Amino acid sequence: MKCATGLSASETVEEFAVENGELKLVKKKVTKREIPPDIKAVKLLMDGGGELTDEELEAEKQMLINMLKED
């Protein structure tokens, strides 16, 4: 559902250094991203209410893996 409607995600990266025998936070970076709605997720929800059989899920998984390999 989140993929179909889009979502916000944030990632925090913290860098520490040792000062006087203790860890001290030196740098903190927070990155926020807006992930747009995914058309395929919307289509899945509209076609079958998001309910897929095990075989359909496996086929979708293989299709996505193949797409990732191509990129």
CORRANOR-V509657 format. One record per residue. N is the residue number from 1. RES is the residue in one small letter. SS is DSSP state (H for helix, E for strand, L for the rest). PSI is psi in degrees with one decimal (* if undefined). BURIAL is I if it has 24 or more other ideal C-beta (glycine too) atoms within 12 Angstrom, else O. Layout:
# CORRANOR-V509657
N/RES/SS/PSI/BURIAL ; N/RES/SS/PSI/BURIAL
This chain:
# CORRANOR-V509657
1/m/L/-40.9/O ; 2/k/H/-38.0/O ; 3/c/H/-36.2/O ; 4/a/H/-29.8/O ; 5/t/H/-9.8/O ; 6/g/L/160.0/O ; 7/l/E/167.0/O ; 8/s/E/141.2/O ; 9/a/E/145.5/O ; 10/s/E/148.6/O ; 11/e/E/132.6/O ; 12/t/E/127.8/O ; 13/v/E/124.2/O ; 14/e/E/137.1/O ; 15/e/E/128.5/O ; 16/f/E/153.5/O ; 17/a/E/155.3/O ; 18/v/E/120.0/O ; 19/e/E/125.4/O ; 20/n/L/37.0/O ; 21/g/L/6.5/O ; 22/e/E/151.0/O ; 23/l/E/134.0/O ; 24/k/E/135.7/O ; 25/l/E/121.0/O ; 26/v/E/-39.6/O ; 27/k/E/137.8/O ; 28/k/E/127.3/O ; 29/k/E/123.9/O ; 30/v/E/122.1/O ; 31/t/E/127.0/O ; 32/k/E/136.8/O ; 33/r/E/145.6/O ; 34/e/E/121.0/O ; 35/i/E/118.1/O ; 36/p/L/161.6/O ; 37/p/L/144.8/O ; 38/d/L/121.8/O ; 39/i/H/-38.9/O ; 40/k/H/-37.0/O ; 41/a/H/-39.1/O ; 42/v/H/-44.7/O ; 43/k/H/-42.9/O ; 44/l/H/-42.2/O ; 45/l/H/-38.7/O ; 46/m/H/-37.2/O ; 47/d/H/-43.8/O ; 48/g/H/21.7/O ; 49/g/L/15.7/O ; 50/g/L/1.3/O ; 51/e/L/114.7/O ; 52/l/L/151.7/O ; 53/t/L/167.7/O ; 54/d/H/-38.5/O ; 55/e/H/-41.5/O ; 56/e/H/-39.6/O ; 57/l/H/-42.0/O ; 58/e/H/-41.5/O ; 59/a/H/-41.9/O ; 60/e/H/-41.6/O ; 61/k/H/-46.8/O ; 62/q/H/-38.5/O ; 63/m/H/-43.9/O ; 64/l/H/-39.4/O ; 65/i/H/-43.5/O ; 66/n/H/-39.4/O ; 67/m/H/-40.8/O ; 68/l/H/-38.6/O ; 69/k/H/-34.9/O ; 70/e/H/-34.3/O ; 71/d/L/*/O
